[in-house]
Structures are given as C-alpha cells and as structure tokens.
C-alpha cells in the first residue's frame, strides 16, 4: 500500500495506547536515551559552539504545524532588483553534538525522529531538539544560514552558506499563512512566499519534476471518541516545500562541484512503469495525451476526485527506490539526480530530525570556504547510506503500522457495517486484492473480492478491525 501521512491530536484511548506500546516493543524502538548521552545533551545545551557572524538583524520566521516545537528551518524573503533573495536558516546541530561522543553515537543508532500517534521518539533529546537547538521565536540560535539569490523567473543566480547567529521573529502555521496570503494581509516577506513558490513550481514542471498532492489522514480525539478526516495540502505547503527543495538543490550543486558529498538519489522509472500508469489512466478515464508530460498531468489532477485520487496513489509507485549516495575525491557516482526532483538534490534542511542532514551541511560549509570537510565527517560518510536506509525503512514501517492500528481502533466494533468508498488501487499480480478509500470515516484499507473496479465508487463491508492485529479489511458489499 502506498505510504500515507497521518496526524493525531488528543489523547488515545486504552486499546490504542496498548497496541502502540506493543508496536514500539516489537520494533525495539529506543525510547530512552542512555544516561551518558542525555548528560551530554544537557551540558552542551548551555555551551554550544557559537559562530562569529551575527545575523540576528534578519527578521526570520518559521512555518510549521501549530504544535511543532522542533523547528529546523526559518526563512526571510525579499526583493533584489528584478529578482529575489532567499535567506534560509537551518538549525546547526553540529554546534551541539560532539563527534564521537555518546550523543553522537546515539543519533547514529536512532537515525531519524519517529512519529507515533501518541507522541514522537526524537533523534535528539528534547533539551536540544525542542529547546536549545530549535529555531524558536525570539531566541538567538546558532544556524547554517543560506543566502540564495534568484532572478525574475526564480532561477538560482548565486549561493552562499555560512554559520551565523540568527533570531526568528515569528512561528507561523500553514493555515494562518494561507489565510494571510489569500486575504492579502501578509506583509512582503511572507507575501513573497507565494510569488517565489509559484515561480519555483513552474521551474519544477519545466525540468520534469513531480510533487504529488496526496491528502493526509488526520485523526482527532473528542469526548473519548475519534474523528478522522482527509486533509489536502494547502498551496502554502507546496510553496514552503519549494524553498526546502531549492536549498537541497543548492547543497547538491555545492557538493558536486567540491567532489565530495552525500546526495538523495532516485533512479528514473523504467519504461514499463510509465506504460502501466498510462494503462491505469485509460482505465480511470483520465485523458493523458501523448504530448502532455507526466509532470504536467500530475499538476492538472484534483485529489478530491475519486478517479484522480486513485491515479495519484498509483503514481507513488514511481517514487520507490530512493536512497543516499556518497561520493568523494572528485569521483562522481553513476546517478547524481533525484528523478522526482529532476535535478541533483541533497537532504540538508532537517538536521534535528534526520541524521544525514548534519553531514550534508558540514560538507557544504567546507565547500563554500574552500576547505576539505572535517575528518569526523569523512570518517562517517561511507556507512551513512546504509544507516539512513535502515532508519528510513524503520520510519516507514512505523508509519504504516501506526496507520493500521489507528484505523482498526477507530472501526473496532463496526465489523459488518457497509461504507461508501472508492477503489484506489488494484494489485497487478493479484487483481482480486487492492486498496479502498472510504468517503467517511477517512480510512484507507485493503479490500479483497472479485472484479474490483479501479477508480470507481463501491459499497464495501468491513470484515475485520482489531487494534491487536493492526489491520482493517473490507469486501465488496
């Protein structure tokens, strides 16, 4: 089943809590930090390595979900002649973590922050990730500060990156940002998010890049019961993502020029996969003329249309196979691009939540200054792709299993009921099995039965829902 995002607010009930506790035990999730790692985090939280450059005069702001406190990025946008200047500050985790120390070792064991419905298992202790290293508003923090100048079309003209002290002025959330931009009350630094974001989206289409607009599932607790709904990404989500992509592409270019780095790569989809998507489009009655590119088609789809939602779910199959690729000493790898980005790209904008980003930032800082990367970075490079692959796989497992558990908890006691839904996936090798997306509640689960009509509405009966088994199952009614 394609990977899905899920967000939960409120306190979980006992059966769900027990199932999530069992899942953490089954996956051997490291919930507590070793005492020595925690002690180091407490110590360095008050004594980070501070940079000489003071950039606290730049009125940065962050855009994150309302409850987030592990804030990796802050930005400031301005006009520069006929073009633009993007300042993008990224939390400087290396200012706190001592290479080779117990905290460093623990981050290599965890690799990524893991998100569960009842809480998260952070990559770094909360004293760093949600306090001393987080780019919280009205707090001075060490950061890696990117300055990227763009022309009038949004193309990159110049890039600079250096360590600096920064100070965010405001913590914004996506809904509030969208409202301010829509009603034209946003001041210029924020109003430019739309202007620059749309320019970068046009360039993405031009180079053949893909951004899939797949809705999230959102679960909220009310009066000791659960409500579940679909949340389609706002335009502001996409504009914000474009600035992260811009920075990641700039980082990749710096590393490729320097001859040493770690890229996020994805091979191009084989011809057979694209051919299968064309057959799926035909089956779903989606017009895909041969002169229209895959990227253009994706941007024309409405995820609220059941046929389009089914096709978008199928499109996620082209994004499988992403990995991390290390290169050094000027010997470039066979694949340097990420097929969905349609350009070289590196993960560097989320070091509080993802291990590889700390190393990418250090390599970029060294490349900008003309120095070789630090020895501790070079020593960690070769095993890093394997660590990131294992960590990313574990994060994917957590996400899938949590979704299954929460859905089963929501539907427990309703076995036998009939729901309205849409078949959004049919397995090619087993056409009697697939995926159904319910209209209400917002559940996406496995369905088994003869003649599953891809992309069409269907009444389905719930045949299984048990948080203990972590699965929901449906059959045509």
C-alpha positions as CSV (number, residue, x, y, z in Angstrom):
1,X,0.0,0.0,0.0
2,X,1.4,3.5,-0.8
3,X,2.8,5.4,2.2
4,X,0.4,7.8,3.8
5,X,0.8,10.6,6.3
6,X,-1.2,10.6,9.5
7,X,-1.5,13.2,12.2
8,X,-3.3,12.7,15.6
9,X,-4.4,15.2,18.1
10,X,-5.8,14.4,21.6
11,X,-5.1,11.6,24.0
12,X,-5.5,8.0,22.7
13,X,-7.8,5.5,24.4
14,X,-6.5,2.5,26.3
15,X,-6.8,-0.2,23.4
16,X,-5.0,2.1,21.0
17,X,-2.4,3.0,23.6
18,X,-1.7,-0.7,24.3
19,X,-1.4,-1.5,20.7
20,X,1.1,1.3,20.1
21,X,3.1,0.3,23.2
22,X,3.3,-3.3,21.8
23,X,4.4,-1.9,18.4
24,X,7.3,0.0,19.9
25,X,8.4,-3.1,21.8
26,X,8.1,-5.3,18.7
27,X,10.3,-2.9,16.7
28,X,12.7,-2.3,19.5
29,X,12.3,1.4,19.4
30,X,14.8,3.2,21.6
31,X,12.5,5.3,23.7
32,X,15.0,6.4,26.4
33,X,18.5,7.9,25.9
34,X,21.5,6.3,27.6
35,X,22.3,8.4,30.7
36,X,25.7,9.5,29.3
37,X,24.1,10.8,26.1
38,X,21.4,12.6,28.0
39,X,24.0,14.1,30.3
40,X,26.0,15.3,27.3
41,X,22.9,16.9,25.8
42,X,22.1,18.7,29.0
43,X,25.7,20.0,29.2
44,X,26.0,21.2,25.6
45,X,22.6,22.8,25.6
46,X,24.1,25.7,27.5
47,X,27.6,25.7,25.9
48,X,27.2,25.4,22.1
49,X,29.9,26.4,19.7
50,X,28.8,29.9,18.6
51,X,29.7,31.4,15.3
52,X,31.3,34.8,14.9
53,X,28.8,36.1,12.3
54,X,25.8,37.9,13.9
55,X,22.8,37.8,11.6
56,X,20.1,38.3,14.3
57,X,19.1,41.5,12.5
58,X,17.4,39.4,9.7
59,X,13.7,39.1,10.7
60,X,13.3,35.4,10.1
61,X,10.1,33.4,10.5
62,X,9.2,29.7,10.6
63,X,6.3,27.8,9.1
64,X,5.3,24.6,10.8
65,X,2.3,22.7,12.1
66,X,0.9,24.6,15.1
67,X,2.1,22.2,17.8
68,X,5.6,21.7,16.4
69,X,8.5,22.8,18.6
70,X,11.4,21.0,16.8
71,X,11.9,23.8,14.3
72,X,14.6,23.1,11.8
73,X,14.2,26.0,9.3
74,X,13.5,29.7,9.4
75,X,13.3,32.0,6.4
76,X,13.3,35.6,5.2
77,X,12.3,36.6,1.6
78,X,13.0,39.9,-0.1
79,X,13.2,41.5,-3.4
80,X,16.6,42.1,-5.0
81,X,16.4,44.3,-8.1
82,X,14.1,42.4,-10.5
83,X,14.7,39.1,-8.7
84,X,14.7,37.8,-5.1
85,X,16.8,36.9,-2.2
86,X,16.0,33.8,-0.1
87,X,17.6,33.6,3.3
88,X,17.1,30.1,4.7
89,X,18.5,29.3,8.2
90,X,18.9,25.7,9.3
91,X,19.4,24.6,12.9
92,X,23.1,24.0,13.5
93,X,23.1,20.6,15.2
94,X,26.9,20.3,14.9
95,X,27.2,23.3,17.3
96,X,25.9,21.0,20.0
97,X,26.8,17.4,19.1
98,X,30.4,16.4,19.8
99,X,31.8,14.0,17.1
100,X,32.5,10.5,18.6
101,X,30.7,11.3,21.8
102,X,27.9,9.3,23.4
103,X,25.2,11.6,22.0
104,X,26.7,11.3,18.5
105,X,26.7,7.5,18.9
106,X,23.0,7.5,20.0
107,X,21.9,9.6,17.0
108,X,23.6,7.1,14.7
109,X,21.5,4.4,16.4
110,X,18.2,6.3,16.0
111,X,18.9,7.9,12.6
112,X,15.5,9.7,12.3
113,X,12.8,11.1,14.5
114,X,9.9,8.6,14.6
115,X,6.3,9.8,14.8
116,X,3.7,7.8,16.6
117,X,0.1,8.9,17.1
118,X,0.7,9.2,20.9
119,X,4.0,11.0,20.7
120,X,7.3,11.0,18.9
121,X,10.7,9.4,19.5
122,X,13.1,12.2,18.7
123,X,16.5,11.9,17.1
124,X,18.0,14.3,19.6
125,X,17.0,14.8,23.2
126,X,14.2,17.3,23.7
127,X,16.5,19.7,25.6
128,X,18.2,20.2,22.1
129,X,15.5,19.3,19.5
130,X,12.7,21.3,21.1
131,X,14.7,23.9,23.0
132,X,18.4,24.9,22.7
133,X,18.9,23.9,19.1
134,X,15.4,24.6,17.8
135,X,14.8,27.9,15.9
136,X,12.1,29.0,18.3
137,X,10.8,32.6,18.0
138,X,12.6,35.3,20.0
139,X,15.5,33.1,20.8
140,X,19.1,33.5,19.5
141,X,20.4,30.3,17.9
142,X,23.4,29.1,16.0
143,X,22.4,28.2,12.5
144,X,23.7,27.4,9.0
145,X,22.5,30.4,7.0
146,X,21.9,30.0,3.3
147,X,21.6,33.1,1.1
148,X,20.2,32.2,-2.4
149,X,19.7,34.9,-5.0
150,X,17.2,34.3,-7.7
151,X,16.4,36.1,-11.0
152,X,13.0,37.3,-12.0
153,X,12.0,33.8,-13.1
154,X,13.1,32.2,-9.9
155,X,16.3,30.6,-11.2
156,X,19.3,30.5,-9.0
157,X,22.0,33.1,-9.6
158,X,24.2,32.9,-6.6
159,X,24.6,30.8,-3.4
160,X,26.3,31.5,-0.1
161,X,26.2,29.4,3.1
162,X,27.9,30.1,6.4
163,X,27.5,29.7,10.1
164,X,25.7,32.6,11.8
165,X,23.7,33.5,14.9
166,X,20.0,34.0,14.0
167,X,16.8,35.0,15.7
168,X,13.4,34.1,14.4
169,X,10.7,36.7,15.0
170,X,7.5,34.6,14.5
171,X,6.3,31.0,14.5
172,X,3.6,30.7,11.8
173,X,1.4,27.7,10.8
174,X,0.3,26.8,7.3
175,X,-3.4,27.6,7.7
176,X,-2.6,31.1,9.1
177,X,-0.1,31.7,6.3
178,X,-2.6,30.7,3.7
179,X,-5.3,33.0,5.1
180,X,-3.0,36.0,5.2
181,X,-1.8,35.4,1.7
182,X,-5.3,34.8,0.4
183,X,-6.8,37.9,2.0
184,X,-3.8,40.0,1.1
185,X,-2.9,41.0,4.6
186,X,0.5,39.3,4.6
187,X,3.5,41.7,4.7
188,X,6.1,41.4,1.9
189,X,8.5,38.8,3.4
190,X,5.5,36.4,3.8
191,X,3.6,37.6,0.7
192,X,6.7,36.7,-1.4
193,X,6.3,33.0,-0.3
194,X,3.5,32.7,-2.9
195,X,5.3,34.6,-5.6
196,X,8.6,32.7,-5.3
197,X,6.9,29.4,-4.6
198,X,4.9,29.6,-7.8
199,X,7.9,30.5,-9.8
200,X,9.8,27.5,-8.4
201,X,6.8,25.3,-9.1
202,X,6.8,26.4,-12.8
203,X,10.5,25.6,-13.0
204,X,9.8,22.2,-11.5
205,X,7.3,21.5,-14.2
206,X,9.8,22.8,-16.8
207,X,12.5,20.4,-15.7
208,X,10.1,17.5,-15.3
209,X,9.9,17.3,-11.5
210,X,7.0,15.8,-9.6
211,X,5.1,16.9,-6.5
212,X,2.3,14.5,-5.6
213,X,-0.7,16.2,-4.0
214,X,-1.9,13.2,-1.9
215,X,-4.2,14.0,1.0
216,X,-3.2,13.3,4.6
217,X,-5.3,11.4,7.1
218,X,-6.0,13.4,10.2
219,X,-7.4,11.9,13.5
220,X,-8.7,14.0,16.4
221,X,-10.0,12.9,19.8
222,X,-13.3,14.3,21.0
223,X,-15.3,13.2,24.0
224,X,-13.2,10.0,24.3
225,X,-14.0,9.0,20.7
226,X,-12.2,9.6,17.5
227,X,-12.9,11.6,14.4
228,X,-11.0,11.1,11.2
229,X,-10.8,13.3,8.1
230,X,-8.8,13.8,5.0
231,X,-6.6,16.9,4.8
232,X,-5.5,18.0,1.3
233,X,-2.2,20.0,1.4
234,X,-2.7,23.8,1.1
235,X,-0.9,25.8,-1.6
236,X,1.3,27.2,1.2
237,X,2.5,23.7,2.0
238,X,3.8,23.4,-1.6
239,X,5.4,26.9,-1.7
240,X,7.2,26.2,1.6
241,X,8.4,22.8,0.2
242,X,9.8,24.5,-2.8
243,X,12.1,26.6,-0.7
244,X,13.4,23.5,1.1
245,X,13.9,21.9,-2.4
246,X,15.7,25.0,-3.6
247,X,18.1,24.7,-0.7
248,X,18.6,21.0,-1.1
249,X,19.4,21.5,-4.8
250,X,21.9,24.3,-4.0
251,X,23.5,21.9,-1.5
252,X,23.8,19.2,-4.1
253,X,25.4,21.5,-6.6
254,X,27.9,22.7,-4.0
255,X,28.9,19.1,-3.1
256,X,29.2,18.0,-6.7
257,X,31.4,21.0,-7.5
258,X,33.6,20.2,-4.5
259,X,33.7,16.5,-5.4
260,X,32.6,15.1,-2.0
261,X,29.2,14.7,-0.6
262,X,26.0,12.7,0.1
263,X,23.1,13.0,-2.3
264,X,19.5,11.9,-2.1
265,X,19.1,10.0,-5.4
266,X,16.2,8.2,-7.2
267,X,16.7,6.4,-10.5
268,X,14.3,7.2,-13.4
269,X,11.3,5.0,-13.5
270,X,11.6,2.2,-16.1
271,X,9.6,2.5,-19.3
272,X,7.3,-0.3,-18.2
273,X,6.3,1.5,-15.1
274,X,5.2,4.6,-17.0
275,X,3.4,2.4,-19.5
276,X,1.5,0.8,-16.7
277,X,0.5,4.3,-15.4
278,X,-0.8,5.1,-18.9
279,X,-2.9,1.9,-18.9
280,X,-4.2,3.0,-15.4
281,X,-5.1,6.4,-16.7
282,X,-7.0,4.8,-19.6
283,X,-8.9,2.6,-17.2
284,X,-9.8,5.6,-15.0
285,X,-10.9,7.6,-18.0
286,X,-8.2,10.2,-17.4
287,X,-7.2,12.0,-20.6
288,X,-3.4,11.8,-21.0
289,X,-2.4,13.0,-24.5
290,X,1.0,11.9,-25.6
291,X,2.2,15.4,-25.9
292,X,1.4,16.1,-22.2
293,X,4.3,15.2,-19.9
294,X,3.8,13.2,-16.7
295,X,4.7,16.2,-14.6
296,X,2.1,18.4,-16.4
297,X,-0.6,15.7,-16.0
298,X,0.0,15.4,-12.2
299,X,-0.4,19.1,-11.7
300,X,-3.8,19.0,-13.5
301,X,-5.3,16.4,-11.2
302,X,-7.7,17.1,-8.3
303,X,-7.1,14.7,-5.3
304,X,-10.8,15.2,-4.3
305,X,-11.9,13.4,-7.5
306,X,-12.0,9.7,-6.8
307,X,-10.6,8.8,-10.2
308,X,-7.8,11.3,-9.8
309,X,-7.1,10.1,-6.2
310,X,-6.8,6.6,-7.4
311,X,-4.3,7.6,-10.1
312,X,-2.2,9.7,-7.6
313,X,-2.0,6.6,-5.4
314,X,-0.7,4.6,-8.4
315,X,1.9,7.4,-9.1
316,X,3.6,6.8,-5.8
317,X,5.0,3.6,-7.2
318,X,7.3,5.6,-9.4
319,X,8.9,7.1,-6.2
320,X,10.2,3.9,-4.8
321,X,13.9,3.2,-4.8
322,X,15.2,6.4,-3.4
323,X,18.4,6.2,-1.5
324,X,21.5,8.0,-0.3
325,X,24.6,8.1,-2.5
326,X,28.1,9.0,-1.1
327,X,30.9,10.2,-3.3
328,X,34.4,11.6,-2.6
329,X,37.7,12.8,-4.1
330,X,36.0,14.0,-7.2
331,X,34.8,10.6,-8.3
332,X,31.1,11.2,-9.1
333,X,28.5,8.4,-8.8
334,X,26.7,7.0,-11.8
335,X,23.4,8.6,-10.6
336,X,23.5,12.1,-9.3
337,X,19.9,13.1,-9.7
338,X,16.6,12.5,-7.9
339,X,14.0,11.6,-10.5
340,X,11.1,13.3,-8.7
341,X,13.1,16.5,-8.3
342,X,14.5,16.1,-11.8
343,X,17.9,17.5,-10.6
344,X,20.7,16.7,-8.1
345,X,19.3,17.1,-4.6
346,X,20.5,16.6,-1.0
347,X,18.8,16.3,2.3
348,X,20.1,19.2,4.4
349,X,17.2,21.1,5.8
350,X,16.0,18.9,8.7
351,X,19.1,18.1,10.9
352,X,17.1,18.0,14.1
353,X,15.0,15.1,12.7
354,X,17.3,13.4,10.2
355,X,20.9,12.3,10.7
356,X,22.3,12.8,7.1
357,X,21.5,16.5,7.1
358,X,24.1,17.3,9.7
359,X,26.8,15.8,7.5
360,X,25.5,17.5,4.3
361,X,25.6,20.9,6.0
362,X,29.2,20.4,7.1
363,X,30.3,19.4,3.6
364,X,28.6,22.5,2.1
365,X,30.1,24.8,4.6
366,X,33.6,23.4,3.8
367,X,32.9,23.6,0.1
368,X,31.9,27.3,0.4
369,X,35.1,28.1,2.3
370,X,37.3,26.1,0.0
371,X,38.4,23.8,2.8
372,X,38.2,19.9,2.9
373,X,35.4,18.5,5.0
374,X,36.2,17.8,8.7
375,X,37.8,14.4,9.4
376,X,34.8,13.4,11.5
377,X,32.5,13.9,8.5
378,X,34.7,12.0,6.1
379,X,35.0,9.1,8.6
380,X,31.2,8.8,8.8
381,X,30.4,9.1,5.1
382,X,30.8,5.5,3.9
383,X,28.5,3.8,6.4
384,X,25.9,6.7,6.3
385,X,23.8,5.4,3.3
386,X,23.3,2.1,5.0
387,X,22.4,3.7,8.3
388,X,20.0,6.1,6.5
389,X,18.4,3.2,4.5
390,X,17.8,1.2,7.7
391,X,16.5,4.2,9.6
392,X,14.2,5.3,6.7
393,X,12.8,1.8,6.4
394,X,12.1,1.7,10.1
395,X,10.3,5.1,9.9
396,X,8.2,3.8,7.0
397,X,7.3,0.7,9.0
398,X,6.3,2.8,12.0
399,X,4.1,5.0,9.8
400,X,2.4,2.1,8.0
401,X,1.8,0.1,11.2
402,X,0.5,3.1,13.1
403,X,-2.0,4.0,10.4
404,X,-3.2,0.4,10.5
405,X,-3.5,0.4,14.3
406,X,-5.3,3.7,14.5
407,X,-7.8,2.7,11.7
408,X,-8.5,-0.6,13.4
409,X,-9.1,1.3,16.7
410,X,-11.5,3.7,15.0
411,X,-13.5,0.9,13.4
412,X,-13.5,-1.6,16.2
413,X,-17.0,-2.8,16.9
414,X,-18.3,-1.9,13.5
415,X,-17.5,-5.2,11.7
416,X,-20.3,-6.0,9.3
417,X,-21.2,-2.3,8.6
418,X,-21.4,-1.1,5.0
419,X,-19.5,2.1,3.9
420,X,-19.2,4.1,0.7
421,X,-15.8,4.1,-0.8
422,X,-13.6,4.1,-4.0
423,X,-11.1,1.6,-5.2
424,X,-7.8,3.4,-5.5
425,X,-5.5,0.5,-6.2
426,X,-5.8,-3.0,-7.7
427,X,-2.7,-5.3,-7.4
428,X,-1.4,-6.2,-10.9
429,X,-0.4,-9.7,-9.9
430,X,-3.4,-10.3,-7.8
431,X,-6.4,-8.4,-9.2
432,X,-8.7,-9.7,-6.5
433,X,-6.9,-7.6,-3.9
434,X,-6.5,-3.9,-3.7
435,X,-7.0,-0.7,-1.7
436,X,-10.2,1.1,-0.9
437,X,-10.6,4.7,0.3
438,X,-13.7,5.3,2.3
439,X,-15.6,8.5,2.0
440,X,-16.3,8.6,5.7
441,X,-14.6,7.9,8.0
442,X,-11.4,8.8,6.3
443,X,-9.9,5.2,6.2
444,X,-7.8,3.6,3.5
445,X,-7.7,-0.2,3.8
446,X,-7.2,-3.4,2.0
447,X,-10.1,-4.9,0.0
448,X,-10.5,-8.4,-1.4
449,X,-13.1,-9.5,-3.9
450,X,-13.8,-10.4,-7.5
451,X,-13.8,-7.7,-10.2
452,X,-12.6,-4.7,-8.2
453,X,-13.5,-1.5,-10.2
454,X,-10.4,0.7,-10.1
455,X,-11.3,4.4,-9.6
456,X,-15.0,3.7,-9.2
457,X,-17.3,4.2,-6.2
458,X,-18.2,1.0,-4.4
459,X,-20.2,0.0,-1.3
460,X,-17.9,-2.1,0.9
461,X,-18.5,-4.2,4.1
462,X,-16.0,-4.1,6.9
463,X,-14.8,-7.7,7.6
464,X,-12.0,-7.1,10.2
465,X,-11.0,-4.3,12.6
466,X,-8.8,-5.2,15.6
467,X,-6.1,-2.9,17.0
468,X,-4.4,-6.0,18.3
469,X,-3.9,-7.4,14.8
470,X,-3.4,-3.8,13.4
471,X,-5.4,-4.4,10.3
472,X,-8.7,-3.4,8.7
473,X,-10.2,-5.5,5.9
474,X,-13.1,-4.9,3.5
475,X,-15.0,-6.8,0.9
476,X,-17.5,-5.6,-1.8
477,X,-21.0,-5.4,-0.3
